[in-house]
């Protein structure tokens, strides 16, 4: 069962993240370089065409990206640093609508030094959607990672793929 985690108990960056709280984001799973989150699209998240505002979909993917980039329990040496976006791209593939449940699955693809590369797939499903893919350790394609749990068993995606988000991260000093 998913936890409501805006209290910050699951991940410290959510403690004062009022945007994620307003969006109603729920954390489904966290791991090293992985995060799966979900939210339900509300009326105030729609654009003038009655579909999810691109900024809402982007912000949702960005939250999954941030959770995957930053450890939930930082090690002592890492406590003085944070990982932030150096750049991102998003491709909107299909619209999503009021009442649909969005799920974002973020996975680290590469990491070297202070830089990293993450892929986030964003899915939309009808109300009550519960399928949640896990992280992939195979380093394969974004679609393969979303469909294949760490154990290698294929799991159905949590709805229809509506957006692909790629984030480039940079670890910096926390000031």
Secondary structure per residue as TSV (DSSP state, phi and psi in degrees):
chain	resnum	aa	ss	phi	psi
A	1	X	-	360.0	141.3
A	2	X	-	-74.9	152.2
A	3	X	B	-103.6	143.1
A	4	X	-	-83.9	121.2
A	5	X	-	-124.2	18.7
A	6	X	T	-69.0	-11.2
A	7	X	T	-66.0	-18.7
A	8	X	S	93.4	-2.3
A	9	X	S	-65.4	-33.0
A	10	X	S	-85.3	-39.3
A	11	X	-	-145.1	127.9
A	12	X	G	-60.8	-27.4
A	13	X	G	-71.6	-13.6
A	14	X	G	-83.6	-14.1
A	15	X	T	-52.7	-47.2
A	16	X	T	-116.1	24.9
A	17	X	-	-90.6	85.9
A	18	X	H	-71.7	-26.3
A	19	X	H	-65.9	-47.2
A	20	X	H	-64.6	-35.9
A	21	X	H	-63.5	-46.4
A	22	X	H	-61.4	-37.3
A	23	X	H	-72.7	-16.3
A	24	X	T	77.1	31.7
A	25	X	-	-70.4	136.1
A	26	X	E	-119.4	130.7
A	27	X	E	-88.8	123.9
A	28	X	E	-96.0	-40.0
A	29	X	E	-156.1	149.7
A	30	X	E	-135.6	146.0
A	31	X	E	-160.9	178.5
A	32	X	T	-63.0	108.7
A	33	X	T	76.6	16.5
A	34	X	E	-140.4	144.9
A	35	X	E	-153.2	141.6
A	36	X	E	-127.2	126.9
A	37	X	E	-132.5	165.0
A	38	X	E	-148.8	161.4
A	39	X	E	-157.9	161.1
A	40	X	E	-104.3	133.1
A	41	X	-	-72.3	125.0
A	42	X	-	-106.0	165.8
A	43	X	G	-54.8	-41.2
A	44	X	G	-73.4	1.5
A	45	X	G	-102.5	5.8
A	46	X	B	-99.0	154.3
A	47	X	-	-92.4	-173.1
A	48	X	T	-67.7	-11.3
A	49	X	T	-94.0	-0.4
A	50	X	S	81.0	16.4
A	51	X	B	-119.0	168.2
A	52	X	B	-54.0	130.6
A	53	X	-	-65.6	134.6
A	54	X	H	-56.0	-34.3
A	55	X	H	-65.6	-32.1
A	56	X	H	-70.2	-43.2
A	57	X	H	-64.7	-41.3
A	58	X	H	-63.1	-48.7
A	59	X	H	-60.8	-37.8
A	60	X	H	-63.5	-47.8
A	61	X	H	-63.4	-36.5
A	62	X	H	-65.2	-35.7
A	63	X	H	-65.8	-44.2
A	64	X	H	-61.3	-42.4
A	65	X	H	-57.8	-49.5
A	66	X	H	-61.5	-41.1
A	67	X	H	-65.9	-37.3
A	68	X	H	-71.4	-30.4
A	69	X	H	-78.5	-28.2
A	70	X	S	-113.8	127.8
A	71	X	-	-64.1	142.2
A	72	X	S	-67.2	-31.4
A	73	X	S	-128.7	93.7
A	74	X	-	-64.6	140.8
A	75	X	-	-70.9	158.4
A	76	X	G	-51.3	-49.5
A	77	X	G	-62.9	-29.4
A	78	X	G	-85.3	-7.4
A	79	X	G	-63.6	-21.5
A	80	X	G	-90.8	1.6
A	81	X	E	-125.7	159.4
A	82	X	E	-133.3	158.9
A	83	X	E	-114.4	128.3
A	84	X	E	-125.1	170.6
A	85	X	E	-76.2	130.8
A	86	X	E	-94.8	-24.6
A	87	X	E	179.7	154.3
A	88	X	E	-146.2	155.5
A	89	X	E	-132.7	147.2
A	90	X	E	-137.0	140.0
A	91	X	E	-118.5	120.0
A	92	X	E	-88.9	120.8
A	93	X	-	-100.8	-38.2
A	94	X	S	-148.7	155.9
A	95	X	-	-78.9	159.9
A	96	X	-	-126.3	157.2
A	97	X	B	-131.4	163.4
A	98	X	T	-47.9	134.8
A	99	X	T	89.4	-16.6
A	100	X	-	-73.1	150.6
A	101	X	E	-97.5	122.5
A	102	X	E	-95.7	139.4
A	103	X	E	-127.1	131.0
A	104	X	E	-114.2	131.6
A	105	X	E	-118.8	112.4
A	106	X	E	-108.9	134.0
A	107	X	E	-138.8	137.0
A	108	X	E	-71.8	133.5
A	109	X	E	-101.2	-36.3
A	110	X	E	-156.5	151.9
A	111	X	E	-151.9	129.1
A	112	X	E	-148.4	128.4
A	113	X	T	58.7	-125.3
A	114	X	T	-98.2	7.1
A	115	X	E	-112.6	148.5
A	116	X	E	-145.4	165.2
A	117	X	E	-132.5	128.2
A	118	X	E	-130.9	142.8
A	119	X	E	-114.6	138.8
A	120	X	E	-128.6	122.7
A	121	X	E	-101.6	136.4
A	122	X	E	-118.5	125.3
A	123	X	E	-115.9	153.6
A	124	X	E	-126.4	138.1
A	125	X	E	-142.7	166.4
A	126	X	-	-63.2	166.4
A	127	X	T	-53.9	143.0
A	128	X	T	85.8	8.0
A	129	X	-	-60.9	136.6
A	130	X	-	-127.0	-12.9
A	131	X	-	-64.8	134.9
A	132	X	-	-139.1	103.7
A	133	X	-	-66.4	153.1
A	134	X	-	-101.2	178.2
A	135	X	-	-67.3	155.0
A	136	X	-	-113.3	137.1
A	137	X	S	-99.8	3.6
A	138	X	S	-84.4	-11.0
A	139	X	-	65.3	18.8
A	140	X	-	-78.7	-157.4
A	141	X	-	-69.6	158.7
A	142	X	H	-55.8	-42.0
A	143	X	H	-66.0	-39.8
A	144	X	H	-64.8	-39.1
A	145	X	H	-65.4	-39.4
A	146	X	H	-69.7	-28.1
A	147	X	H	-96.9	-10.3
A	148	X	B	-122.6	114.9
A	149	X	-	-68.2	170.1
A	150	X	T	-55.8	-33.0
A	151	X	T	-74.2	-8.1
A	152	X	S	92.8	-2.8
A	153	X	-	-84.1	136.9
A	154	X	B	-74.1	132.8
A	155	X	-	-120.8	146.4
A	156	X	-	-69.4	144.3
A	157	X	-	-67.7	153.5
A	158	X	S	-81.2	55.9
A	159	X	S	118.5	-160.0
A	160	X	E	-96.4	134.0
A	161	X	E	-64.9	121.9
A	162	X	E	-113.1	-19.5
A	163	X	E	-157.9	149.0
A	164	X	E	-119.5	126.0
A	165	X	E	-119.5	128.5
A	166	X	E	-119.9	126.4
A	167	X	E	-116.8	140.2
A	168	X	E	-109.8	123.1
A	169	X	E	-106.5	160.9
A	170	X	E	-143.3	129.0
A	171	X	E	-88.5	127.7
A	172	X	E	-128.8	168.9
A	173	X	E	-71.3	135.1
A	174	X	-	-79.4	122.5
A	175	X	-	-119.3	360.0
